[in-house]
């Protein structure tokens, strides 16, 4: 009888000492994965890795950054959307999520994610060669009006974010997008090479991507497509200062799969808020020329919905929506 009682006691003790569920212990209790839908070394990858390094200190768990590339961003965005909504898979959500479905590349939309925070928003800039005849944006616009279709622009693929920046800028200036036709490229770097070689006249990529050449005196930036001047380039005027009501940027955010539990979302929200205010997050990205624009979950949710509407309209006007 005593042996039976002792056995039951030991069994009960053993059950009581088993690890409780993650919910009971408190999130997180294991390492996290952070999916980046773009190549290593790019702006999205850089921002994501810097955030992950700071965020893991606050969460007390390692965060493993994984690049899932392909399909113009579709592969990585899809992998994040399809992950279990348990808080152990986070990822970079970029401006392309508000464009890909309009272009018919995927049915995936921003509604497939739990928005956590906007990290940075790199405004497009109107950049020309240093020896170009245009000293101001007004000079360029006058030329485009007088001789439409002669001067070419580049910066990314057809229908990409910097192509939309061009379309929006021209329309806001009262011009057709045919006034400055687009030459597709594989990104800002090859577009800038083409600019320096004289193959195109204008590049409308992010200031962060053109600023090194600007500082070296090889290009001139006529305007930035931001609401206010940027701290990294206080000498560059905005379009709005010059009477053109238009702004657009390539942004990077952090999200999780839709359906994230409220308790987990609250924990992540607090940790990310702290991380983005940390100098270990801000300094390396600012030094790299990125324009930080932290927005918390609710503000980011409103932001991404508006971006989806705007980019859908632009793609439709350009005949690129399906």
N, C-alpha and C positions, 0 to 999 in steps of 0.2 A: 504493500500500500504506500509506504514511504517512497519507494522508488518511482511509483506512478506519479505521485504528487510532485516529486522533484523533477521528473521529466516534463510535466506540464508547466512547471515554473520556468524551467530553462527554455522551453519552446516559446512561452510567452515573452520571456526576456529577449530571446533572439529576434522575435518578430518586432518587438518594440525598438530594437537597436538597428533595424534595417534602414538604409537611407530613405528618407521621405521623398516624395515627388518634387520635381523642380519648383512647382508652384508653392509647395509648403516651405521649401528651403529658401525660396526667394530667387528671382531671376537676376543675373544669369548664373548658372552652375556649371557651364561647360564653354569651351571656345566657340567663337562666332566666325562665320564666313562672310566676307565682303566681296560681292561680285562687281567687277568693272567691265562694262560692255565695249571698251575701247582698248587700244594697244598700250602696252607698258611704255612709259616715258612721255606720254602725251599729257595735256593739261588735266583731263579728267582723272587719269591714273595718278598723277602727282597729287592733286587735291585729295583724292580718296585715300592714298597711302599716308599722307600727313594727318588726315582726320583719324584714320584707324589707329595710328601710333599714339595719338593723344587720348582717343576715346577708350582704348583698352585699359589705360591707367585708371580711368574713372569707373569703368565697369568691373575691373578686377579679373578680367579674363582675356586671353590672347584673341586677337582678331586677324584672321588669315585672309589676305587680299588675293583674289583670283581673277585673272583676266579671261573673260569669255567673249571672244571677238567673233566678228563675221556678220554678214547680212546687213551691213550698214548700221550696226547697233542692235539689230533685231535679236540676235542670238543671246546676248548678255541680258538684255531687258526681259526677254522671255524666260530665261533661267531664273531670274529674280522673281518674276510674277508667279512662277509655278512652284517655288519653294514652299515648304510648310510655314504657315504664319505663326511661328512660335517664338520669334525674336532672335533666332540663331542664324538667320540669313538676312543680311542687310545688303545694300548695294547702291551704286551710283545710278541715279535717274537723270538723264540729260535732256536738253531741249528737243532732241530728235523724237522723243516719245510723243510730242505734240505735232509731229510732222509725218511720221512713218505711216500711220493709218490713213491719213488723208491721201498720201501718195500711192496707196494700195500695196505697200510692202508687207503689211501685217494687219491683223484685226486688233492687235494689242493697243490699248489706250491707257491714259494716266489713271483711269478708274480701277485698274488692276493692282494698284499699289496703296499702301498706307503711307501718306506723305509725312515725313519727319522733319526735314529742314532744307531750306535753300542754303547753299554754301557760298557760291560766287556767281557773278553774272558779268561776263566779259563783253562790253559793248563793241559793236563793229565800228570801224573807222574808215574814213575815206582817205586813202593813201596813194600818193603819186611819186614818181622819181624826183630826186632832189633837183634835177635840171629841167623838170617839166615847166612849161610856160605859165602854169597857174600858181599864183601866190596865195590865192584865197579860194574858198569854195564858190564864191560868187563868180570868179573868173571861169571856173570849170563849168558851172551851170550855163553861163553865157555861151560858151563854146558848144555845149551839147544842144542848146536851143538853135544856134546858128548853123550847126553842121551835125545833125543827128545821125547816129549810126556809124560814125567814123571811128570813134574812140571806144575801145573794148575794155571790159572789166573781167576780173577773175577772183578766185579765192577758195572755191570748193566745187563740188559736183553741181550739175544742173538741178535746181530745186533744193539745194542744201541751204543751211542757215545763212551763209554769207550771200548767197544768191537772193534770198528773201530780203536781206538787208538792202541790197541794191534796188530791188523792185520797190520796196517801201519808201526808200529815200527818193527815188525818181518820181514816184507818184505824189509824194508830199511836196515835191518841188514843182509839181504841175507838168511833169514830163512823162512820156510813155517809156516803158522798159526798153523799147527798141531804140531809144535815144542813146543808150550805152549798152550794146549787146554783151552777152555773157559768154566767156570762154571757160568751159568746165575744166577743173583740175582735180588732182588727188588730195588737195588740201592747201593750206596757206603757204607752206614752204615752197612747193613748186610754183605756185602762183607768183610769189615774190621773186623767184628766179626769173620767171617770164617777164615780170615788170622791169627788173634791172636790165634784161636783155632787149627790152623794147617791143616785146611781142604783145603786151597789153599796156594800157595807159593808166589804169586804176585797179587797185585791190581794195576790196571791202571787208577784209578779215578783221579779227579782233585786234585792238590796239596792243594787247599783250603779245600777239604773234608778230607784230610789225615793229615794236618799240626798239628792239636791239638795232635794227637797221636805221631807225630814226635817230637814235642817239649817236650812231656812227656817221651820220650825215649823208647816208645814201638814199634816203627817202624823205618825203615831206608829208606830214599828216595834216590834211586840211580841216578835218572835223571828226568828232567822235559822236556816235549815235547813242548818247546817254542823256539822262535828264539833267545832270549837273556835271561840271568838269571833274575829271578823275584826279585823285591825289597823286597818282604816279606820273601824270602828265598835265600839270596845272596850266601849261601854256597852250594846250590844244582846246579850241572852242568847241562847244556842242553845236549840233544842227539847230537846236531850238534857239540858241543865241543868235543864229543867223537867219531866223524867220522860217525855219522848216520844222514843223511839228512832227518829229519822228524819232523813235528810239528803238533799238533792238540789240540783243546780245545773245551770246552762246552761254548758257548757264549749266551749272552742275549742282545737283541736289543729292540728298540721301533719303532712301525710302526702304520700305519693307513690303512683303506681299500683303495684299488686301486681307482684312480679317484679323489683324493683329489684336490680341487681347488688350483691353484698356490698361490693365496693370503693367503690362510689358511696355506699352506705348508711353505711359507716364514715366517709367524708369529711363527709357531711351531719350525721351524729350528732355528730361533734366540733365542727363549725362551729355547730350549733344550741346545743349545751351552752354554748359560749363566749358566744354571742349573748344567751341568756336571763339570763346573769349580768351582762351589761353594764348600767351605769346608764342608758345611752341607750335601752335597752329597758324597764327596770323603772320608771324615774321617771315618764315620761308616762302609763303605764298605771295606776300606783298613784295618781297625781294625779287621774286620771279615775274613780277608785273601783273599778277592776277588782281582783279577787282572784287574784293570780298563784299558780299551783300547777304549777310545772314538773316534768314527769316525763319521764325519758328513754325511749327506744324500747321496751325490754322491759317496763318498769313501765307504760307507756301501753298496750301491747298487752293486758296483764292487766286494766287498768282498763276499756278499751273493751268487752272481752268480758263483764265483769260488768255494765256499764251496759246492754248489749244485753239481757241476761237480765232485769234488774230492770224496764226500761222495757217489755219485752214482757209481763211479768206484769201490770204496772199497766194497760197498754192492754187486756189481756184482761179484767181485773176490771171495767174501765169499759165493757166491751162495744164497744170501739173497734178491736179486733184482727180481722183478716180472714184 
